[in-house]
Amino acid sequence: MAAVSEEPLVTPVETVPGTGGGGGGFADFDPGGGDGRGDDGRDPWRPGIYRTAMWSILVSVTILFFMLGLVYVLRSRTPDFWQPIHLPRILIGGTAVLLVSGATCEAARRTLNRAFLTVTLTLGCVFLGMQAQAWRELAAEGAFVEANPHSFFFYMFTGVHGIHLFAGILMLWCMLIRAVFPSLREKNMARVRERADVAALYWHFMGALWLGLFLLLWFRR
């Protein structure tokens, strides 16, 4: 296996003359050649803006899955046409993979090291691959979406969660791309830290959400 570079995600530089002293000693990078500021000379980014946006997203996702879970529990109490399906054992391995990826994501957040970020991305893709394999196993057994309510809820839960997790993979992938190419590398340490924090927060949330869904599907059959 090829060695993964341990180069950090950001490169500190001297404060650029004329950008003011409030940048924490790091110059903003603007792909268009500017310093990351708007037409009025002010930086549109403000500390905490990413966290506020992320918490708004997480609250919305929490409400969505809470309502879906509530409908699942209520429907499971009605035995009409409810036939519990056999959950593939590969889901257990997938759960372990996602939990391990949470540890590597936290390491990437703390160290801003792209090696941990690469491992997290790889584990996330492995998890989605294992989910796809679980779907194939159920399809081979004849458990399709329209087979019965239990199989419908299984595909819905895993599918909707998979879409949200894929969004997290895209988020981490964008961070890795910016870290790999020097011309795209962010030089504002405060902004990089906040981006890393919200990405890790989202990833941990996806891990906790899947653990809750897995336990619900496994024990509430």
C-alpha positions in Angstrom: 0.0 0.0 0.0 1.4 3.4 -1.0 2.3 5.7 1.9 -0.2 8.5 2.4 1.3 12.0 2.8 1.0 13.5 6.2 1.2 17.1 4.9 -1.2 19.3 6.9 -4.4 20.7 5.3 -3.2 24.3 5.5 0.0 26.3 5.0 0.5 29.3 7.3 1.8 32.4 5.7 2.7 35.9 6.7 -0.1 38.5 6.9 -0.5 40.1 3.5 0.1 43.8 3.7 -3.0 45.8 3.3 -5.4 43.0 4.5 -5.5 44.4 8.1 -4.5 42.9 11.3 -7.7 40.9 12.1 -6.9 37.9 10.0 -5.1 36.0 12.7 -1.8 36.0 10.8 -3.1 34.0 7.8 -4.0 35.4 4.3 -7.2 34.4 2.7 -7.0 32.8 -0.7 -9.4 33.7 -3.5 -9.4 31.6 -6.6 -10.1 34.7 -8.6 -6.8 36.3 -7.5 -8.2 38.5 -4.7 -7.9 38.2 -1.0 -11.2 36.6 -0.3 -13.0 39.9 0.4 -16.1 41.4 -1.2 -16.5 44.4 -3.4 -16.7 46.6 -0.3 -13.3 45.4 0.9 -14.7 43.3 3.7 -14.4 39.5 4.1 -17.9 38.0 3.7 -16.9 35.1 6.1 -17.7 35.6 9.7 -16.7 33.3 12.6 -19.5 30.9 13.4 -21.4 31.2 10.2 -20.6 27.6 9.1 -21.5 26.3 12.6 -24.9 28.1 12.5 -25.7 26.7 9.0 -24.7 23.2 10.0 -26.8 23.2 13.2 -29.8 24.3 11.1 -29.2 21.4 8.8 -28.8 18.9 11.6 -32.0 20.0 13.3 -33.9 19.6 10.0 -32.4 16.1 9.4 -33.2 15.1 13.1 -36.8 16.1 12.7 -37.1 14.2 9.4 -35.7 10.9 10.8 -37.6 11.3 14.1 -40.9 11.5 12.2 -39.9 8.5 9.9 -38.9 6.5 13.0 -42.2 7.3 14.7 -44.2 6.2 11.7 -42.1 3.0 11.6 -42.8 2.2 15.2 -46.5 2.9 14.9 -46.8 0.8 11.7 -44.9 -2.1 13.2 -47.6 -2.4 15.9 -50.2 -3.2 13.2 -49.5 -6.9 12.1 -51.5 -6.6 8.9 -49.2 -7.5 6.0 -46.1 -6.9 8.3 -43.5 -9.6 7.6 -40.2 -9.0 9.3 -37.3 -9.4 6.9 -33.9 -11.0 7.6 -31.4 -8.2 8.1 -28.1 -9.0 6.4 -25.2 -9.6 8.7 -23.0 -7.3 6.6 -24.9 -4.4 8.3 -23.0 -5.2 11.5 -19.7 -4.8 9.7 -20.9 -1.6 8.0 -21.8 -0.2 11.4 -18.3 -0.9 12.8 -16.7 0.7 9.7 -18.7 3.9 10.1 -17.9 4.1 13.8 -14.2 3.7 13.1 -14.4 6.4 10.4 -15.8 8.7 13.1 -12.5 8.2 15.1 -10.4 9.0 12.0 -12.5 12.0 11.2 -12.0 13.4 14.7 -8.3 12.8 14.3 -8.4 14.8 11.0 -10.3 17.6 12.7 -7.8 17.9 15.6 -4.6 17.6 13.5 -5.8 19.0 10.2 -3.9 16.1 8.7 -5.0 14.9 5.2 -3.9 11.3 5.9 -6.7 10.9 8.4 -9.1 12.7 6.1 -8.2 10.2 3.3 -8.8 7.2 5.6 -12.2 8.7 6.6 -13.2 9.1 3.0 -12.2 5.6 2.2 -14.1 4.1 5.1 -17.2 6.2 4.2 -17.1 4.7 0.7 -16.6 1.2 2.1 -19.7 1.7 4.2 -21.8 2.7 1.2 -20.5 -0.3 -0.7 -21.5 -2.6 2.2 -25.0 -1.0 2.2 -25.3 -1.7 -1.5 -24.3 -5.3 -0.9 -27.0 -5.6 1.8 -29.5 -4.4 -0.7 -28.4 -7.0 -3.2 -28.7 -9.8 -0.6 -32.2 -8.7 0.3 -33.2 -8.5 -3.4 -31.8 -12.0 -4.0 -34.2 -13.2 -1.2 -37.2 -11.5 -2.8 -37.4 -8.6 -0.2 -38.1 -5.7 -2.5 -39.5 -2.2 -1.7 -43.1 -3.2 -2.4 -42.8 -6.6 -0.8 -44.2 -5.5 2.6 -44.0 -2.5 5.0 -40.9 -3.7 6.8 -38.8 -4.1 3.7 -40.1 -0.7 2.5 -39.0 1.0 5.7 -35.6 -0.7 5.5 -34.9 0.5 2.0 -36.2 4.0 2.9 -34.1 4.4 6.1 -30.9 3.1 4.5 -31.4 5.0 1.3 -32.2 8.3 2.9 -29.3 7.9 5.3 -27.0 6.9 2.4 -27.9 10.1 0.5 -27.0 12.2 3.5 -23.8 10.3 4.1 -22.8 10.8 0.5 -23.3 14.6 1.0 -20.8 14.3 3.9 -18.4 12.4 1.6 -18.6 15.3 -0.9 -17.9 17.7 1.9 -14.8 15.9 3.0 -13.7 15.3 -0.6 -13.8 19.1 -1.3 -11.6 19.6 1.8 -9.1 17.1 0.6 -9.0 18.6 -2.9 -8.2 22.0 -1.4 -5.5 20.5 0.7 -3.8 18.5 -2.1 -3.5 21.4 -4.6 -1.4 24.3 -3.3 -3.3 26.8 -5.5 -6.6 25.9 -3.8 -5.2 25.7 -0.3 -6.9 27.9 2.3 -4.6 30.0 4.3 -7.0 31.5 6.8 -6.5 29.1 9.8 -9.6 30.2 11.6 -11.8 29.5 8.6 -10.1 26.1 8.0 -10.6 25.2 11.6 -14.3 26.0 11.4 -14.8 24.1 8.2 -13.1 21.1 9.8 -15.3 21.4 12.9 -18.5 21.5 11.0 -17.5 18.6 8.7 -16.6 16.5 11.6 -19.8 17.4 13.4 -21.8 16.3 10.4 -19.9 13.1 10.1 -20.3 12.2 13.8 -24.0 13.0 13.4 -24.3 10.6 10.5 -22.6 7.9 12.5 -24.9 8.4 15.5 -27.9 8.5 13.3 -27.0 5.3 11.6 -26.4 3.6 14.9 -29.9 4.6 16.0 -31.4 3.4 12.8 -29.5 0.1 12.9 -30.7 -0.6 16.4 -34.3 0.3 15.5 -34.3 -2.0 12.5 -32.6 -4.8 14.3 -34.7 -4.9 17.5 -38.0 -3.5 16.3 -38.9 -6.2 13.8 
